[in-house]
Amino acid sequence: MSGQILEGISLRDATIQRLSARVKTLSAQPTLVVVQIGDRADSVAYIKAKKSFGEKIGARVIHEMLPEKVSSDAVVSCIKKHNTDHSVHGIIVQLPLPVHLDQHTILEAIDPKKDVDGLTSTHTQELWEDGSEIVLPATTRGILSLLDCYQIPVEGKKVVIVGRSVLVGKPTAMAFLNRNATVTICHRGTQNLSEETLRADILIVAIGKPHFITKDFVREGQVVIDVGINTLADGKLQEEVGKRKLVGDVDFENVSKIVSAISPVPGGVGAMTVASLFENLLDLTGE
Ligand code: NAD
């Protein structure tokens, strides 16, 4: 028997209805600025998804496109221009950045009151301190919303997170800790990874390696959240999954036969990440 599929698409569609209704009650149109540097194909696709979601709920999305070789100063001044524009409620810089730019410097230029992805130090510190005014990074909020929607409890559970990035792994670990889960973070240096993953009640995987988590890493009764979004490059893998272009970090076909619930890719956390970004935007309007 296969595990329950944690559908992000249907939850995203419900979120669109809810946020559209909320937008109509606001005194000004919520406005998001997306800063794109360079023209990475994955960034183009993610920004397209944001614009489409914004359109559906009646939010305005301003797309700032800067060249790959732009200087750090030019990026910072672009961000600062929007920091002082009262019609803008949220600013996000599409990651990853070209290697010559320092991520910390760029993200810190965002006014924390407009930091819609919760990555400035003001928000990360609040997350560490368990503050109540937290803007959770969109992926983290999306994961929690998915679990909440399916009424999967977090408190007291053993949560194992594979991946410790600033964008996903670390904030997600802190958010689960704040919800009274017992959290283990695994990474490239973790020895005997399967020993750790088999301990989990909830296993969250964000490493960026297609089908890395096989049936040997899971057991019955677990909930598996696959954050990975990998574009297929390898012909063999392409054949294995038919026409789908995107796969997760989890071998969905085999793992889903063992665990009790699993989020698919596409259509799982990714769908909820965009929805959560706009939830954050509406929260930042302060209304
Ligand atoms: P990253 O490259 O910044 O971090 C990867 C992490 O995985 C690192 O901490 C590394 O230590 C760990 N890792 C790598 N190989 C490992 C291994 N063999 N064993 C254990 N740990 C290992 O990546 P990221 O930005 O966190 O993204 C991870 C994945 O999630 C990517 O596929 C990305 O596209 C996807 N992603 C999805 C969403 C979404 O909305 N669903 C959002 C952001 C990122």
Residues whose N, C-alpha, C, O or C-beta is under 5 A from the ligand:
A	BS01	NAD	T139 G163 R164 S165 L167 V168 G169 C186 H187 R188 A206 I207 G208 V227 G228 I229 N230 V269 G270 T273
